[in-house]
């Protein structure tokens, strides 16, 4: 996958890059890698290093939190089947009908919810929603929000119950 943005593919570069945090940039680059991996048909972890290296070659990668990028990309690729088991009960269609962008975003959001409790659940969901707004279909962000919100109630029930509702 090249870094140019085509058919919803996440791009590494953007004129707005300075306005986004290093962690958000890391999530964007991780989504780019996960997208490439999904398009290759979950070809296996042997491709993780190749995908990682390709993305790090992007001229704007220095704007990203490299450690968080590596954590997300490699963690999602390693844990993808288990993460799907966590979010699929909240999805209203077969996995094959998810766009690769929504699928990738759900994997990232699920990984953060399950494995990084230091990231508040609302932050993990919001970051996934922002990815969906930037790279997904028209209402993809609503779908991502609904799935991850329901999943958060399963994965982090005490945190969700303790959070003030708007």
GUSE-313874 format. One line per 8 residues: number of its first residue (from 1); their letters; for each residue x, y, z of C-alpha. Coordinates in pm, 1 decimal. Layout:
NUM = A = X Y Z; ...
// end
This chain:
1 = XXXXXXXX = 0.0 0.0 0.0; 132.7 339.2 -86.2; 91.2 636.6 140.8; -144.3 812.8 -97.3; -504.8 805.9 17.1; -725.9 602.7 -213.8; -1066.9 447.4 -160.5; -1072.6 532.5 209.6
9 = XXXXXXXX = -723.0 400.8 276.1; -559.1 587.7 561.6; -272.3 804.6 453.6; 35.0 884.6 650.7; 58.1 1242.1 523.0; -171.0 1537.1 568.1; -153.1 1912.4 584.5; -321.6 1898.7 926.7
17 = XXXXXXXX = -54.5 1677.9 1085.9; 76.7 1947.8 1319.9; -267.4 1986.9 1478.0; -282.9 1622.4 1585.6; -106.7 1466.6 1880.3; 175.8 1217.9 1840.0; -50.2 943.1 1977.2; -324.9 1023.7 1727.9
25 = XXXXXXXX = -68.5 1013.9 1447.9; 49.7 676.6 1582.9; -308.8 547.9 1565.7; -341.7 673.7 1208.4; -21.3 500.4 1102.7; -124.3 183.3 1290.0; -456.1 191.5 1103.3; -265.5 221.3 777.4
33 = XXXXXXXX = -64.6 -89.8 864.3; -366.0 -287.1 985.7; -555.4 -188.5 671.1; -269.9 -323.3 456.3; -260.6 -641.7 663.5; -636.6 -692.0 630.6; -621.1 -641.0 254.3; -356.6 -912.4 238.3
41 = XXXXXXXX = -603.1 -1145.1 407.8; -459.3 -1157.7 761.7; -153.8 -1314.6 597.6; 20.2 -1368.0 927.0; 258.5 -1209.9 1167.5; 556.5 -1258.3 939.5; 435.9 -953.4 747.4; 422.3 -733.2 1057.8
49 = XXXXXXXX = 787.9 -636.7 1029.5; 755.1 -557.0 659.8; 443.4 -345.0 718.1; 607.4 -171.8 1015.8; 919.4 -85.1 814.8; 716.7 41.9 518.8; 512.6 275.4 736.2; 815.7 405.5 924.0
57 = XXXXXXXX = 956.2 512.9 586.1; 676.0 769.1 552.1; 824.3 1118.6 566.6; 574.2 1226.6 832.8; 625.3 927.9 1062.2; 848.5 1142.3 1285.4; 527.1 1322.4 1395.8; 396.9 997.5 1547.8
65 = XXXXXXXX = 466.4 834.1 1881.6; 677.0 546.3 1745.6; 640.9 337.9 2060.6; 260.9 365.5 2061.0; 252.6 285.8 1688.2; 455.0 -31.8 1746.4; 239.0 -126.7 2045.3; -82.7 -88.8 1847.6
73 = XXXXXXXX = 29.0 -242.3 1518.9; 201.1 -547.6 1660.2; -50.2 -592.8 1942.4; -349.7 -583.6 1708.6; -192.0 -819.6 1456.6; -98.4 -1064.3 1733.5; -437.4 -1042.8 1912.6; -675.7 -998.5 1615.5
81 = XXXXXXXX = -875.9 -1323.0 1659.6; -931.6 -1261.1 2032.7; -1021.1 -895.4 1969.6; -1278.1 -998.0 1709.2; -1434.4 -1232.4 1964.6; -1473.9 -931.7 2194.8; -1636.7 -690.3 1949.4; -1834.4 -920.1 1716.6
89 = XXXXXXXX = -2120.0 -981.7 1965.8; -2196.3 -609.5 1925.8; -2180.5 -602.7 1544.3; -2500.7 -635.6 1344.3; -2346.8 -799.4 1036.2; -2097.8 -1069.9 945.3; -1729.1 -982.9 976.6; -1687.2 -1016.6 598.7
97 = XXXXXXXX = -1929.7 -727.0 548.4; -1724.3 -480.3 751.8; -1516.2 -240.0 549.1; -1143.4 -289.7 609.9; -1131.9 59.5 760.7; -1408.8 -7.8 1013.6; -1261.1 -350.5 1085.2; -917.4 -198.3 1148.2
105 = XXXXXXXX = -1059.3 76.8 1368.2; -1257.6 -174.4 1574.4; -941.0 -380.2 1619.4; -746.4 -74.5 1741.5; -1025.1 43.9 1972.3; -1075.5 -307.0 2109.4; -702.8 -352.4 2167.3; -686.1 -28.8 2367.1
113 = XXXXXXXX = -995.8 -117.7 2570.0; -871.9 -467.1 2653.4; -497.0 -421.5 2693.1; -440.4 -57.8 2792.3; -650.3 31.3 3092.2; -427.2 335.2 3145.1; -612.3 483.8 2846.1; -955.6 589.6 2974.0
121 = XXXXXXXX = -1228.3 401.8 2791.7; -1385.6 725.5 2668.8; -1051.5 829.9 2517.9; -1008.8 494.1 2342.9; -1359.9 520.6 2197.5; -1320.0 887.2 2100.3; -991.4 818.8 1923.2; -1152.8 532.7 1729.9
129 = XXXXXXXX = -1445.0 759.7 1637.4; -1201.3 1026.3 1514.0; -1025.1 767.5 1296.3; -1362.6 666.0 1154.7; -1456.2 1027.4 1084.2; -1126.3 1082.8 904.1; -1099.8 758.9 709.0; -1430.0 571.0 723.3
137 = XXXXXXXX = -1756.7 592.2 539.8; -2020.5 858.0 598.7; -2177.1 710.5 912.5; -1897.3 470.8 999.6; -1811.8 672.1 1310.2; -2159.8 607.7 1454.2; -2119.1 235.0 1400.0; -1771.0 232.6 1559.0
145 = XXXXXXXX = -1896.6 436.3 1854.7; -2191.1 203.1 1916.0; -1987.0 -116.5 1896.3; -1703.5 7.1 2118.7; -1941.0 166.1 2370.0; -2117.6 -169.1 2417.0; -1787.8 -353.1 2430.7; -1652.4 -112.6 2694.1
153 = XXXXXXXX = -1946.8 -200.5 2919.2; -1839.0 -567.1 2895.4; -1463.6 -513.4 2925.0; -1451.1 -230.0 3179.7; -1783.0 -238.4 3366.0; -1664.4 -54.0 3679.6; -1507.8 228.3 3477.8; -1816.5 264.8 3258.2
161 = XXXXXX = -2053.9 262.6 3558.6; -1841.2 519.3 3742.8; -1824.9 758.5 3446.8; -2064.2 1052.0 3452.9; -2320.7 1039.8 3171.6; -2396.0 1339.1 2957.0
// end
